[in-house]
Amino acid sequence: LSATNVIGAHISNLKFGHVTHLQTCKDEETFIFWCLNSTSDGLLRSHPLCVHACPVSESTSHMCHEPITGKTVQTQDYPSHPLGYFCKPYYPELMRQVDDIFARQRGMLLRVFGLIYRDSVVMLAALVLAVVIGYFFVFSIFLNPTLVVEWTLFILTALPCCSGVYTLFSVWQAGTAWDIYSYIETESPYLELGVIALFVGITIHCVANHYRSRIESMTHCMQAVG
């Protein structure tokens, strides 16, 4: 999907929030940032700001519009990270509010239909590739089951472990080394996914080592029956 977007897609498909960015900001190097409302429990979606860097902690602030008084007041920031043309919050509740902003531009059904229509060739290629890999896997078992089993266990272990480490590193890199501990309290989905993926990889590795003798016996039986 990324390859098709880079090759022939419109800039609005490459970076989320392009239309909203054009309506709000003049500088292409900026990001859209929504301030917290007066009660600090939601976003002030009616008055987005243009910032050159997304805030990564609550220690900074911006001058934001106050709807009740009509004045500009100093408002505390929240941890976020750049995604396309806007700053996506780390807090789950604020993330849902940002998603609602773009969901209102087009309905869920139209967005799903547009995705299928725009990337149908890529999805068809992925389906064909999955079938080919599946038959190749079955054919490889008849040739060398021991090698296939070992590489399968390696991939099943390495893939979630590497994904978990990369996700945790991305969360840590978004701010300072201390920010990752504050994200635990806010139940950041990125941190949860990283921990879960790492746990799954380690669990598969431990289970495979525990049943290694049985796995080797199964591969010998597969070789014997041809």
C-alpha positions in Angstrom: 0.0 0.0 0.0 2.9 2.4 0.8 4.5 1.6 -2.5 1.4 2.4 -4.5 0.9 5.7 -2.6 4.5 6.8 -3.3 4.4 5.9 -7.0 1.1 7.4 -8.1 -1.0 8.7 -5.3 -2.1 12.2 -4.6 -0.3 14.1 -1.8 -3.5 13.9 0.3 -3.1 10.1 0.3 0.5 10.3 1.4 -0.1 12.5 4.5 -3.2 12.4 6.6 -5.0 15.7 7.3 -3.8 17.4 4.0 -7.1 19.2 3.4 -7.4 20.4 6.9 -3.8 21.5 6.8 -4.4 23.6 3.7 -7.4 25.3 5.3 -5.5 26.1 8.5 -1.7 26.6 7.7 0.3 28.4 5.1 3.6 26.7 5.8 4.0 23.2 4.5 6.6 22.5 7.2 4.1 22.8 10.1 1.7 20.4 11.8 -1.9 20.9 13.0 -2.2 20.8 16.8 -5.5 21.0 18.7 -5.3 22.6 22.2 -7.0 21.3 25.2 -10.4 22.8 26.1 -11.0 24.8 29.2 -11.8 21.7 31.3 -8.7 19.8 29.9 -10.8 16.7 29.2 -11.0 17.2 25.4 -9.7 19.0 22.4 -10.7 22.4 21.1 -11.4 21.2 17.6 -12.9 24.4 16.3 -9.5 26.3 16.5 -6.5 24.3 15.4 -3.0 25.7 15.6 0.0 25.4 13.3 3.1 24.3 15.0 6.6 23.6 13.7 7.1 20.7 16.1 4.6 18.5 17.9 4.7 18.7 21.8 6.1 15.6 23.4 5.2 16.4 27.1 3.0 18.4 29.4 5.9 20.8 30.3 5.2 23.1 27.4 2.3 25.3 26.4 0.7 27.3 23.6 -1.4 30.4 23.2 -4.9 29.0 22.5 -8.3 30.5 21.8 -10.8 30.6 24.6 -14.4 30.3 23.2 -16.1 31.6 26.3 -14.2 34.8 26.6 -13.0 35.1 23.0 -9.4 35.8 24.2 -6.1 33.9 23.8 -4.8 32.2 26.9 -1.8 30.1 27.8 -2.8 26.4 27.6 -0.9 23.3 28.7 0.2 20.9 26.0 -0.1 17.1 26.0 2.3 14.4 24.6 1.9 13.8 20.9 3.8 12.7 17.8 3.7 13.9 14.1 1.5 11.8 11.8 1.1 13.2 8.4 0.2 16.8 8.7 -1.1 16.8 12.3 0.0 15.9 15.8 -1.6 12.7 17.1 -2.0 12.6 20.9 -0.8 9.6 22.9 -3.7 9.8 25.3 -6.4 7.3 24.1 -9.4 9.6 24.6 -7.7 12.5 22.8 -6.7 10.1 20.0 -10.4 9.1 19.5 -11.4 12.8 19.2 -8.7 13.4 16.5 -10.0 10.3 14.6 -13.5 11.6 14.8 -12.3 14.9 13.1 -11.3 13.0 10.0 -14.1 10.4 10.2 -16.6 13.1 9.8 -15.2 14.2 6.4 -16.3 10.8 4.9 -18.4 8.0 6.3 -16.9 4.7 7.4 -18.5 2.9 4.5 -17.2 5.3 1.9 -13.7 5.2 3.4 -13.7 1.3 3.3 -15.0 1.3 -0.3 -12.4 3.9 -1.3 -9.6 1.8 0.2 -10.7 -1.3 -1.6 -11.2 0.5 -4.9 -7.9 2.4 -4.7 -5.7 -0.5 -3.6 -7.5 -3.5 -5.2 -4.5 -4.4 -7.3 -2.3 -4.5 -4.2 -4.8 -6.6 -2.3 -5.1 -9.1 -5.2 -1.3 -9.3 -5.4 -1.1 -10.0 -1.7 -3.8 -12.8 -2.0 -1.9 -14.4 -4.9 1.4 -14.1 -3.0 -0.2 -15.7 0.1 -1.4 -18.7 -1.9 1.9 -19.2 -3.6 3.8 -19.0 -0.2 1.3 -21.5 1.3 1.9 -24.0 -1.5 5.6 -23.4 -1.4 5.6 -24.1 2.4 3.8 -27.4 1.9 6.1 -28.4 -0.9 9.2 -27.5 1.2 8.0 -29.8 4.0 8.4 -32.8 1.7 11.9 -31.7 0.7 13.4 -30.9 4.1 10.9 -30.7 7.0 13.7 -30.1 9.6 14.9 -27.0 7.9 11.3 -25.7 7.3 10.3 -26.3 11.0 13.5 -24.5 12.3 13.0 -21.5 10.1 9.3 -21.3 10.9 10.0 -21.3 14.6 12.7 -18.7 14.1 10.4 -16.4 12.1 7.6 -16.8 14.6 10.0 -15.8 17.4 11.9 -13.1 15.7 9.0 -11.3 14.0 7.0 -10.4 17.2 10.2 -9.7 19.2 11.6 -7.3 16.6 8.2 -5.6 16.2 7.9 -5.2 20.0 11.4 -3.8 20.4 10.9 -1.4 17.5 7.5 -0.2 18.9 9.0 0.3 22.4 11.9 2.2 20.9 9.6 4.4 18.9 7.6 5.3 22.0 10.8 6.1 23.9 12.2 8.1 21.0 9.1 10.3 20.8 10.2 12.2 23.9 12.7 11.8 26.7 13.8 8.6 28.4 11.4 9.4 31.2 8.3 9.8 29.0 8.0 6.1 28.5 7.1 5.7 32.2 4.4 8.4 31.9 2.9 6.6 28.9 2.4 3.5 31.1 0.0 5.5 33.3 -1.9 6.8 30.2 -2.3 3.3 28.8 -0.7 4.3 25.4 -1.7 1.7 22.8 1.7 1.9 21.2 3.4 0.8 24.5 0.8 -1.9 25.1 1.3 -3.3 21.5 5.1 -3.3 22.0 5.0 -5.1 25.3 2.4 -7.7 24.0 4.5 -8.4 20.8 7.6 -8.8 22.8 5.9 -11.1 25.3 4.4 -13.2 22.5 7.8 -13.6 20.9 9.5 -14.6 24.2 6.6 -17.0 24.9 6.9 -18.7 21.6 10.6 -19.1 22.1 10.2 -20.7 25.5 7.4 -23.0 24.4 9.5 -24.1 21.4 12.5 -24.9 23.6 10.3 -26.8 26.0 8.8 -29.0 23.3 12.0 -29.1 21.2 12.3 -32.9 21.6 8.7 -33.5 20.5 9.2 -31.1 17.5 12.3 -33.0 16.4 10.5 -36.3 16.7 7.7 -35.0 14.6 10.1 -33.8 11.9 11.8 -37.2 11.9 8.3 -38.9 11.4 7.6 -36.5 8.6 10.9 -37.4 6.9 10.1 -41.1 7.4 6.7 -41.0 5.7 8.1 -38.9 2.9 
